[in-house]
Amino acid sequence: MIGETNNPTNLFQISFSIDYMKMEDLQEVVFIEEQSGLNRWGFDSYKRELFTNPDAVMLVARSPYLAGRGVLGFFAGWTVADEMHVNNIASHPDYRRMGIGRSLIEAAIHEGRMRGVSFVLLEVRASNDAAQALYKKIGFNFVNRRRDYYRLPTEDAFVMKLNLLGR
């Protein structure tokens, strides 16, 4: 287990831990991906990352209290040289705004620091105000716009960067 938390600011509290992703998590990860409007990776891509990419950072938020739905969210990213790139991050639609996304990205940033990264990059849909607000609270800044980056629907992406040096 990487970390454990509960969110005292919500009326509905849920305790969860942040753990390394396992093979048995993949069905729930893909379900969350499909429900979140992310660019589709699918089961095989997550499996390949888990088992063949030593630079992958694959995390899940897990609650032992929810029968049949232990995975509440996930993070998939890479570290390359001194950079971490966020590929996908999402929370289950029923458990949003409970601190799961923030806990996942903070755990990933901690993992990146342990691996020696000096900055984190991500793309976010131009229309995803909630995610942008979260990233800004964590310290990410807008650096670029990628036209027509996303599909289904086609949409621009904002590139955001978090510098870890000096933090």
C-alpha positions in Angstrom: 0.0 0.0 0.0 1.3 3.4 -0.9 -1.0 5.5 1.1 -4.4 5.6 2.8 -6.9 8.3 3.2 -10.5 9.3 3.8 -12.1 12.5 2.8 -13.6 14.4 5.7 -14.9 17.3 3.6 -17.7 15.3 1.9 -21.0 14.3 3.4 -20.4 10.8 2.1 -17.0 9.6 3.3 -15.1 6.8 1.8 -11.8 5.3 3.0 -9.4 4.1 0.3 -5.8 3.3 -0.2 -3.5 4.0 -3.1 -1.8 0.8 -4.3 0.2 -0.4 -7.3 -2.1 -1.7 -10.0 -2.5 -5.5 -10.4 -3.7 -7.7 -13.1 -7.0 -8.3 -11.3 -7.7 -4.6 -11.3 -7.7 -4.2 -15.1 -11.4 -5.0 -15.7 -12.4 -2.2 -13.3 -9.8 0.1 -14.7 -11.1 -0.3 -18.2 -14.7 0.2 -17.0 -13.7 3.5 -15.3 -11.8 4.5 -18.5 -14.9 3.8 -20.6 -17.1 5.8 -18.2 -14.8 8.8 -18.1 -14.5 9.7 -21.8 -10.7 9.1 -21.9 -8.9 8.2 -25.1 -9.3 4.5 -25.1 -6.4 2.3 -24.1 -8.3 -0.8 -23.3 -7.4 -4.0 -21.4 -4.4 -5.1 -23.5 -2.6 -1.7 -23.3 -2.9 -1.6 -19.5 -1.8 -5.2 -19.3 1.2 -4.5 -21.5 2.2 -1.5 -19.4 2.0 -3.5 -16.2 4.1 -6.4 -17.4 6.5 -5.0 -20.0 7.2 -1.3 -19.2 9.6 -0.8 -16.3 9.1 2.9 -16.7 5.3 2.7 -16.1 3.6 4.1 -13.0 0.4 2.3 -12.6 -1.7 3.0 -9.5 -5.2 2.4 -8.2 -7.4 3.9 -5.5 -9.0 0.9 -3.7 -11.6 0.6 -1.1 -12.0 -2.7 0.7 -15.5 -1.7 1.8 -17.3 -1.8 -1.6 -18.3 -5.3 -2.6 -17.7 -6.0 -6.2 -16.1 -2.6 -6.8 -12.8 -2.3 -5.1 -11.2 0.1 -7.7 -12.4 3.7 -7.3 -9.9 5.3 -9.6 -6.6 4.8 -11.4 -3.5 6.5 -12.7 -1.4 5.4 -15.6 1.8 7.2 -16.5 5.5 6.9 -17.5 8.8 8.2 -16.3 11.3 8.9 -19.1 14.7 10.4 -18.0 13.7 13.3 -15.7 10.1 13.5 -16.9 6.9 11.9 -15.8 4.0 11.9 -18.3 0.5 11.4 -17.1 -1.3 9.2 -19.7 -4.6 8.6 -18.0 -6.2 9.4 -14.6 -9.8 8.9 -13.7 -12.1 8.3 -10.8 -15.3 6.1 -11.0 -18.2 8.4 -11.8 -20.0 7.5 -8.6 -17.0 8.6 -6.5 -15.9 11.9 -7.9 -15.0 14.9 -5.9 -14.0 12.8 -2.9 -10.2 13.3 -3.2 -9.5 10.2 -5.2 -8.0 11.9 -8.2 -5.9 14.2 -6.1 -4.6 11.3 -4.0 -3.7 9.4 -7.1 -1.8 12.2 -8.7 0.0 13.1 -5.5 1.0 9.4 -5.0 2.2 9.4 -8.7 4.2 12.6 -8.1 5.8 11.0 -5.0 6.7 7.9 -7.1 8.1 10.2 -9.8 10.3 12.0 -7.2 11.6 8.6 -6.0 12.5 7.9 -9.6 14.3 11.2 -10.0 11.9 13.2 -12.2 12.1 17.0 -12.2 8.8 17.7 -13.9 5.4 16.2 -14.7 3.5 16.8 -18.0 -0.1 16.0 -18.9 -2.8 16.8 -21.4 -6.3 17.7 -20.3 -9.4 18.3 -22.4 -10.0 22.0 -22.9 -13.6 21.6 -21.6 -12.6 19.7 -18.4 -12.7 22.6 -16.0 -12.8 20.3 -12.9 -9.6 18.5 -13.8 -7.9 21.7 -14.8 -8.8 23.3 -11.4 -7.4 20.2 -9.6 -4.2 20.4 -11.5 -3.8 24.1 -10.8 -4.4 23.5 -7.1 -1.6 21.0 -7.1 0.7 23.4 -8.9 0.5 22.6 -12.6 0.6 25.5 -15.1 -0.7 25.8 -18.6 2.2 25.6 -21.2 0.6 24.8 -24.6 -2.5 23.9 -26.5 -2.7 20.9 -28.8 -5.4 21.4 -31.5 -7.8 18.4 -32.1 -5.8 16.2 -29.8 -8.7 14.2 -28.5 -11.2 12.1 -30.4 -14.8 11.1 -29.7 -15.5 14.0 -29.5 -12.7 15.9 -31.2 -11.4 18.5 -28.8 -8.2 20.5 -28.1 -6.0 19.6 -25.2 -4.2 21.9 -22.8 -0.7 20.8 -21.9 0.1 21.4 -18.2 3.4 21.1 -16.4 4.4 20.8 -12.8 8.0 21.6 -11.9 9.3 19.5 -9.0 12.7 21.1 -8.6 12.6 23.5 -5.7 9.3 22.3 -4.4 
